[in-house]
Amino acid sequence: MYLSLNDKSYNTDQKKIIYVLSFMNEGTAKTWKEAFLDSVFNDVNQDYGKFNDFLLNIKGAFSTADSEGEAQAQLRQLKQGKGSADEYISQFRILAGRSKISDNKALIEYFMEGIHTSILSKIFALDKIPTTIKEWYDKTSQFDVQYRRFQEISSRNKGLTPQARKTNAARYVHSPRNPNAINIDCLTTEDRELCMKERRCFNC
């Protein structure tokens, strides 16, 4: 993209190739660059060659020999783990594109093996089980959001102190009245003072 945007400055194959080589400074890329430059400098004309051929050489050197098979193997190993369903779906989409698998049944089989069993059980409990990979994406994302919402509410309740939980519970507890309790509110103030003065019980 940069070379296309600056095509007036990088207007020869040699300039384009040298520009790309300037970024290949670490690891196997650096080793490949050094080998490439050796072949150029050992040539009498020191010809860098055509830019398109240069790109093909890079792809041949760094692409996996069986990129489709490698993507399928990664699909088989891909698991949702602790991440969200949306993260898992994004990774799955990328690998599915690289694997060149277009059959819905095959993709669904790969997809089911990676999602949480709790989500899988909810989908199989539906009246209508999804039949396309797109429907599986949507349902998995939906149930994952619901599950995480439930976990959030549950963790908030668990975060209450024992005293707070006891206080909350006490709001809904009604202690039964003792039938033998004395109701002194039925006496007048004068009656209560007289009972106390004469040391009589309130029942008397």
Secondary structure, 3 states (H helix, E strand, C coil): CHHHHCCCCCCCHHHHHHHHHCCCCCHHHHHHHHHHHHHHHCCCCCCCCCHHHHHHHHHHHHCCCCHHHHHHHHHHHCCCCCCCHHHHHHHHHHHHHHHCCCCHHHHHHHHHHHCCHHHHHHHHCCCCCCCCHHHHHHHHHHHHHHHHHHHHHHHHHHCCCHHHHHHHHHCCCCCCCCCCCCCHHHCCHHHHHHHHHCCCCCCC
